[in-house]
Amino acid sequence: LSAWQLHCQAALKLGKIMAQPELQVTIHGHVPSDFWEELEAELRDCYRRLPSDLRVVQVHLLDTVERLREFLARERAELGIATASGEEFLATHDAWRGVPRITICRERIESVPPLVGLGAIRHEVAHTILHGSLEYFVFRLSRDLVARGRERGLDDLALQQLLYHVAIAVKDCEAARLLVEHGYVECQVALALYQMEIGDEDRLAWLLARSDPRARLIYLAAQLKPLLFAQPLRRLTAFSRPLEERARAMLAFLPAEEREGLTTLAERVASSLGDDTRQNIEMALWSVLTLL
């Protein structure tokens, strides 16, 4: 056997070389062929570089934000999904129909710098690999977590909202960690910096939430998504300072106690993450209910 054949056999035994998943593409509206061809090439390259045993990945490609809103609304109605989200993200992933799926809006992706858009696409690929089945979208909380939520004054709906924000934050951190481990750094730093930008609506939301203990807790938990996403990247010396400065600016309008609590919590959760997503989410949710 040649050296290459021996290398391939060894890699196969380690599970490092996998067949690429079939990409089942559905295009909604008018999407130029060159846009899809570039996107397909990037998706295939990601699945070559990242270890995966996926067989099929569905890709929904939409031309406009308006069509994206209509598509997501139909999906939520058909599947009975309670959380109304997705259209605010550059791209999304899910497994509500039993297979991993990526949804990308051309108008949304083209509204940001190319490196940010590329980072978002690669980020969703990582999610399909790590969180590509329904078990990562449906959670049953332990009695201890429910009881702790009740102690914080959370009813079922509020606890579900809190779980949603914690779950997407943890899964984002896991996806960023996987990408960094396989050399995808600059695009993820660009995406992290983009996600930590804030606007007047963020400040207004805090003003509305701060006097209600339940709304305050949910608002603070929502800030964990960009903070946890950035944690694997902040450990890289070359990018630690700009990410730290952006995180500080993102939280600047919050009182000192909340700023310090979120920063400490994000660092603690990120350093405690293992390889079991569900356990990671439970740990993070308990930390939020205990420390914020």
C-alpha positions as CSV (number, residue, x, y, z in Angstrom):
1,L,0.0,0.0,0.0
2,S,1.1,3.6,-0.7
3,A,1.8,6.0,2.1
4,W,-1.4,7.8,1.2
5,Q,-3.5,4.6,1.3
6,L,-2.1,3.8,4.7
7,H,-2.9,7.3,5.9
8,C,-6.4,7.0,4.7
9,Q,-6.9,3.7,6.4
10,A,-5.6,5.1,9.6
11,A,-7.8,8.1,9.3
12,L,-10.9,6.0,8.6
13,K,-10.3,4.0,11.7
14,L,-10.2,7.2,13.7
15,G,-13.4,8.4,12.1
16,K,-11.7,11.4,10.6
17,I,-12.6,10.8,6.9
18,M,-16.4,10.7,6.3
19,A,-18.5,10.8,3.2
20,Q,-19.9,14.3,2.6
21,P,-23.5,14.7,3.3
22,E,-26.0,15.1,0.4
23,L,-27.1,18.7,0.1
24,Q,-30.8,18.8,-0.6
25,V,-31.4,22.4,-1.8
26,T,-34.7,24.3,-2.0
27,I,-34.6,27.8,-3.5
28,H,-37.4,30.3,-2.7
29,G,-37.7,33.2,-5.0
30,H,-35.0,34.6,-7.3
31,V,-31.5,33.6,-6.3
32,P,-28.8,34.0,-9.0
33,S,-27.0,30.8,-9.9
34,D,-23.6,32.2,-9.2
35,F,-24.7,33.0,-5.6
36,W,-25.8,29.5,-5.0
37,E,-22.7,28.0,-6.7
38,E,-20.4,30.0,-4.4
39,L,-22.5,29.0,-1.4
40,E,-22.5,25.3,-2.3
41,A,-18.7,25.3,-2.8
42,E,-18.3,26.8,0.7
43,L,-20.7,24.3,2.3
44,R,-18.9,21.4,0.7
45,D,-15.5,22.7,1.7
46,C,-16.7,23.0,5.4
47,Y,-18.1,19.5,5.4
48,R,-14.7,18.3,4.0
49,R,-12.8,20.0,6.8
50,L,-15.0,19.3,9.8
51,P,-15.4,15.7,11.1
52,S,-19.0,14.6,10.4
53,D,-21.1,11.5,9.9
54,L,-24.1,13.4,8.4
55,R,-25.8,11.8,5.5
56,V,-28.2,14.5,4.5
57,V,-28.4,18.3,5.1
58,Q,-31.3,20.3,3.8
59,V,-30.6,23.8,2.6
60,H,-33.3,26.5,2.2
61,L,-32.1,29.5,0.3
62,L,-34.4,32.5,0.2
63,D,-34.0,35.7,-1.8
64,T,-35.5,38.4,0.5
65,V,-36.1,39.0,4.2
66,E,-39.8,39.3,3.5
67,R,-39.8,35.8,2.0
68,L,-37.8,34.6,5.0
69,R,-40.3,35.9,7.4
70,E,-43.2,34.2,5.5
71,F,-41.2,30.9,5.4
72,L,-40.4,30.9,9.1
73,A,-44.0,31.8,10.1
74,R,-45.3,28.9,8.1
75,E,-42.8,26.6,9.7
76,R,-43.7,27.7,13.2
77,A,-47.4,27.2,12.4
78,E,-47.0,23.8,10.9
79,L,-44.6,22.4,13.5
80,G,-46.1,24.1,16.6
81,I,-42.9,25.9,17.5
82,A,-43.4,28.3,20.3
83,T,-40.3,30.4,20.0
84,A,-40.7,33.1,17.4
85,S,-37.2,33.7,16.2
86,G,-34.9,33.3,13.2
87,E,-35.4,36.2,11.0
88,E,-33.1,38.4,13.1
89,F,-30.2,36.0,12.4
90,L,-27.9,36.1,9.4
91,A,-28.5,32.3,8.9
92,T,-30.1,29.6,11.0
93,H,-30.1,25.9,11.6
94,D,-32.7,23.5,12.9
95,A,-33.7,19.8,12.9
96,W,-37.4,20.2,13.5
97,R,-38.3,17.9,10.6
98,G,-35.9,15.2,11.7
99,V,-32.9,16.1,9.5
100,P,-30.3,18.9,9.9
101,R,-31.3,22.0,8.0
102,I,-29.7,25.3,7.2
103,T,-31.8,28.4,6.2
104,I,-30.0,31.3,4.5
105,C,-31.4,34.5,3.2
106,R,-29.4,36.1,0.4
107,E,-30.6,39.6,1.2
108,R,-29.6,39.2,4.9
109,I,-26.1,37.7,4.0
110,E,-25.4,40.4,1.5
111,S,-26.2,43.2,4.0
112,V,-23.1,42.5,6.0
113,P,-19.3,42.4,5.2
114,P,-18.3,39.3,3.3
115,L,-16.2,37.9,6.1
116,V,-19.1,38.2,8.5
117,G,-21.5,36.5,6.1
118,L,-18.9,33.7,5.5
119,G,-18.6,33.3,9.3
120,A,-22.3,32.9,9.6
121,I,-22.5,30.2,7.0
122,R,-19.7,28.2,8.5
123,H,-21.2,28.6,11.9
124,E,-24.4,27.0,10.8
125,V,-22.5,24.1,9.2
126,A,-20.9,23.5,12.6
127,H,-24.4,23.5,14.2
128,T,-25.6,20.8,11.8
129,I,-22.7,18.6,12.8
130,L,-23.1,19.2,16.5
131,H,-26.8,19.7,16.9
132,G,-28.3,18.0,13.8
133,S,-31.1,16.0,15.4
134,L,-34.4,16.8,17.2
135,E,-33.0,16.0,20.7
136,Y,-31.1,19.3,20.6
137,F,-34.3,21.3,20.2
138,V,-36.6,19.6,22.7
139,F,-35.7,19.7,26.4
140,R,-37.3,18.4,29.5
141,L,-36.1,20.2,32.6
142,S,-35.3,18.4,35.8
143,R,-37.4,18.9,38.9
144,D,-34.5,20.8,40.5
145,L,-34.3,23.3,37.7
146,V,-38.1,23.8,37.6
147,A,-38.1,24.3,41.4
148,R,-35.2,26.8,41.1
149,G,-37.1,28.6,38.4
150,R,-40.1,28.8,40.7
151,E,-38.0,30.3,43.4
152,R,-37.0,33.0,41.0
153,G,-40.6,33.7,40.2
154,L,-40.7,32.1,36.8
155,D,-43.8,30.5,35.4
156,D,-43.7,27.9,32.7
157,L,-43.7,30.4,29.9
158,A,-40.9,32.5,31.4
159,L,-38.8,29.5,32.2
160,Q,-39.2,28.3,28.6
161,Q,-38.0,31.7,27.4
162,L,-35.0,31.5,29.7
163,L,-34.2,28.0,28.5
164,Y,-34.3,29.1,24.9
165,H,-31.8,31.9,25.4
166,V,-29.5,29.7,27.5
167,A,-29.7,26.8,25.0
168,I,-28.8,28.9,21.9
169,A,-25.9,30.6,23.8
170,V,-24.5,27.2,24.8
171,K,-24.9,25.7,21.3
172,D,-23.2,28.8,19.8
173,C,-20.2,28.4,22.1
174,E,-19.9,24.7,21.1
175,A,-20.1,25.6,17.4
176,A,-17.5,28.3,17.8
177,R,-15.2,25.9,19.7
178,L,-15.5,23.3,16.9
179,L,-14.7,25.8,14.2
180,V,-11.7,27.3,16.1
181,E,-10.3,23.8,16.6
182,H,-10.3,23.3,12.8
183,G,-8.8,26.6,11.8
184,Y,-11.8,28.7,11.2
185,V,-10.8,31.8,13.2
186,E,-10.8,35.1,11.3
187,C,-14.4,34.7,10.0
188,Q,-15.6,33.7,13.5
189,V,-13.9,36.7,15.0
190,A,-15.6,38.9,12.4
191,L,-19.0,37.3,13.2
192,A,-18.4,37.6,17.0
193,L,-17.6,41.3,16.7
194,Y,-20.7,41.9,14.5
195,Q,-22.9,40.1,17.0
196,M,-21.7,42.3,19.9
197,E,-22.8,45.5,18.2
198,I,-25.7,47.1,20.0
199,G,-28.3,49.7,19.1
200,D,-30.9,52.0,20.7
201,E,-33.4,49.1,20.8
202,D,-31.1,47.2,23.1
203,R,-30.9,50.0,25.6
204,L,-34.7,50.6,25.4
205,A,-35.3,46.9,26.0
206,W,-33.2,47.1,29.2
207,L,-35.1,50.1,30.4
208,L,-38.3,48.3,30.0
209,A,-37.1,45.0,31.6
210,R,-35.0,46.2,34.5
211,S,-37.8,46.8,37.0
212,D,-39.4,43.4,36.5
213,P,-37.4,40.6,38.0
214,R,-38.5,38.0,35.5
215,A,-38.1,40.2,32.5
216,R,-34.7,41.4,33.8
217,L,-33.4,37.8,34.2
218,I,-34.6,36.9,30.7
219,Y,-33.0,40.0,29.2
220,L,-29.7,39.3,30.9
221,A,-29.7,35.7,29.8
222,A,-30.2,36.8,26.2
223,Q,-26.9,38.7,26.4
224,L,-25.1,35.3,26.9
225,K,-25.4,34.4,23.2
226,P,-22.8,36.8,21.9
227,L,-20.7,36.6,25.0
228,L,-20.5,32.8,25.0
229,F,-19.9,32.7,21.2
230,A,-16.8,34.9,21.7
231,Q,-15.3,32.8,24.5
232,P,-13.4,30.2,22.5
233,L,-12.0,33.1,20.4
234,R,-11.0,35.3,23.3
235,R,-8.6,32.6,24.3
236,L,-6.6,33.3,21.2
237,T,-4.0,36.0,22.1
238,A,-4.2,37.8,18.7
239,F,-7.9,38.5,19.1
240,S,-8.5,38.7,22.8
241,R,-8.2,42.5,23.1
242,P,-10.6,43.6,20.4
243,L,-13.2,41.0,21.5
244,E,-12.8,42.0,25.1
245,E,-13.2,45.7,24.2
246,R,-16.3,45.0,22.1
247,A,-17.8,42.9,24.9
248,R,-17.2,45.7,27.3
249,A,-18.8,48.2,25.0
250,M,-21.8,45.9,24.5
251,L,-22.5,45.8,28.2
252,A,-21.5,49.5,29.0
253,F,-25.1,50.7,29.4
254,L,-25.8,48.1,32.1
255,P,-25.2,48.7,35.8
256,A,-21.8,47.5,37.1
257,E,-23.3,44.6,39.0
258,E,-25.0,43.2,35.9
259,R,-21.9,43.8,33.7
260,E,-19.7,41.9,36.1
261,G,-22.2,39.2,36.7
262,L,-22.6,38.5,33.0
263,T,-18.8,38.5,32.3
264,T,-18.1,36.2,35.2
265,L,-21.0,33.9,34.2
266,A,-19.9,33.6,30.6
267,E,-16.3,32.8,31.5
268,R,-17.4,30.2,34.1
269,V,-19.9,28.5,31.8
270,A,-17.5,28.4,28.8
271,S,-14.7,26.9,30.9
272,S,-17.1,24.2,32.3
273,L,-18.5,23.0,29.0
274,G,-18.0,19.3,28.3
275,D,-19.0,17.3,25.2
276,D,-22.6,16.6,26.1
277,T,-24.8,19.5,24.9
278,R,-27.8,18.7,27.0
279,Q,-25.7,18.5,30.2
280,N,-24.0,21.8,29.2
281,I,-27.3,23.5,28.8
282,E,-28.6,22.2,32.2
283,M,-25.4,23.4,33.8
284,A,-25.6,26.8,32.2
285,L,-29.3,27.2,33.1
286,W,-28.6,26.4,36.7
287,S,-25.8,28.9,36.7
288,V,-28.1,31.6,35.3
289,L,-30.8,30.9,37.8
290,T,-28.3,30.9,40.7
291,L,-25.9,33.7,39.8
292,L,-27.8,36.4,37.8
